[in-house]
Amino acid sequence: MNKEAIVNENNAMIRDMIRDFAEREIRPFMRMWDETQEFPVPLFRKMGSLGLMGVLVPQEYGGSGFGYQEYVTVISEIARVDGAIGLSVAAHNSLCTGHILQFGNEVQKKAWLLKLASGEWIGAWGLTEPNTGSDAARMQTVAVKDGDYYVINGSKNFITHGKSGDISVVIVRTGKTGDTRGMTAFGIEKGTPGFSSGRKEDKLGMRASETTELIFEDCRVHKDNIIGVEGEGFIQSLKVLDGGRISIAALGLGIAKGALEASIEYAHQRHQFGQAIAGFQGISFKLADMATKIEAAELLTRRAAELKDNYQPVTKESAMAKYYASEISVEVSTEAVQIFGGYGYTKDYPVEKYYRDSKLCTIGEGTTEIQKIVISRSILA
Ligand SMILES: Cc1cc2nc3c(=O)[nH]c(=O)nc-3n(C[C@H](O)[C@H](O)[C@H](O)COP(=O)(O)OP(=O)(O)OC[C@H]3O[C@@H](n4cnc5c(N)ncnc54)[C@H](O)[C@@H]3O)c2cc1C
């Protein structure tokens, strides 16, 4: 069997497995998690036993050993049902776990990846700070060398799994402000003295995905916790984000697919003026636009995944996929609410949640504006 056939077979198997899992384990509870902002840790343990917490991790470190094509299927299929769970699975896999996988040493991979890939541990990744989001290179959290240790002070905000994360990969300043080689990544385990989580955000959408502050108060971390080389943390982050943006594209894609499927079903069921609303061209043209945008987003996302699987440069393509899939996710879910009319504006139907969740895709892992900067830099170079 050739590689393409194996990928297709894996994708079909993963799609069916996740559809079944999501219907049983996610759909019945997602509204409750959304309302109470509960981050359902036991669900992540279950997903670990299915290999969904180490999708890209090689089998020797306890992962599934899949490529980005399969990963796109995993994230989009989960997001088709619940974007918040999709976001958390994406952050765990591509950010925290992905950073350790790409840049960790053998000791770190054996100590951390096995637990992350099995779902025994949940991972967090901290780049953003209260005063430095898009402009992350100007971060203010500092690590000062003290013998074999570094003393970290400062804070990170908007960190997915900042409270429940068993390990956080954090990027902090070890050199001069503005020096892109003046930042270093550390793996810091939960319970390390001086390291705690702060306020949990009360969010518009993605409410079952936990988002909190990380606080560092004279937190002493051994030099063995440095991931890769001192000073390379920010450069590493950009590479991690190249892959991470494919997962946010998949997230937007999945949310849009879920919104379209719900809209098609509703358009057949809902009757006005003596006929199903699907029969009105005003509605069917909306559905045609939604379906076309989804196809285009999937092509861009699959293209980026293909390049990544073939170890090709992917910075421009992952930014394009992330930018487009995120924006159409918002457009598609907005139209879905319109198709549902007043019922779309209530919590009795799923589309208001797609609408709220989709917006995060245009913000997390680099806003739409930042993606356009990345793309334009690349085409103007
Ligand atoms: C739910 C959620 C989960 C997240 N999870 C994580 C996580 O796990 N780890 C992590 O490190 N971060 C995480 N983030 C943070 C996220 O990556 C940042 O919010 C994002 O990068 C934007 O930063 P900011 O919010 O500070 O916005 P700002 O950078 O302040 O941007 C504000 C506005 O200005 C625009 N802007 C900024 N600079 C430019 C420019 N040069 N040109 C044009 N427009 C510009 C932006 O596009 C935006 O519209 C998360 C955020 C959310 C909401």
The ligand as an ORCA input file, in Angstrom:
! r2SCAN-3c Opt
* xyz 0 1
  C      -8.852     31.328     24.578
  C      -7.422     31.722     24.384
  C      -6.424     30.771     24.533
  C      -5.079     31.131     24.398
  N      -4.108     30.190     24.661
  C      -2.805     30.597     24.681
  C      -1.790     29.677     25.111
  O      -2.060     28.500     25.430
  N      -0.514     30.126     25.164
  C      -0.160     31.410     24.832
  O       1.013     31.745     24.903
  N      -1.114     32.300     24.421
  C      -2.415     31.918     24.353
  N      -3.393     32.826     23.974
  C      -3.014     34.199     23.658
  C      -3.161     34.575     22.189
  O      -2.160     33.933     21.426
  C      -3.114     36.105     22.105
  O      -4.342     36.576     22.640
  C      -2.914     36.610     20.698
  O      -1.627     36.308     20.237
  C      -3.136     38.134     20.598
  O      -2.471     38.824     21.572
  P      -3.270     39.928     22.436
  O      -4.489     39.276     22.928
  O      -2.344     40.503     23.435
  O      -3.675     41.027     21.391
  P      -2.794     42.270     20.894
  O      -1.471     41.806     20.451
  O      -2.850     43.345     21.925
  O      -3.616     42.742     19.622
  C      -4.743     43.616     19.689
  C      -5.183     43.911     18.250
  O      -4.130     44.606     17.564
  C      -3.782     43.907     16.377
  N      -2.356     44.084     16.129
  C      -1.309     43.864     16.981
  N      -0.149     44.105     16.365
  C      -0.445     44.433     15.083
  C       0.325     44.788     13.937
  N       1.655     44.819     13.966
  N      -0.326     45.071     12.786
  C      -1.673     45.047     12.722
  N      -2.458     44.727     13.764
  C      -1.852     44.425     14.937
  C      -4.149     42.459     16.647
  O      -4.305     41.729     15.441
  C      -5.440     42.642     17.435
  O      -6.491     42.858     16.531
  C      -4.741     32.466     24.062
  C      -5.755     33.420     23.871
  C      -7.078     33.076     24.052
  C      -8.124     34.131     23.897
*
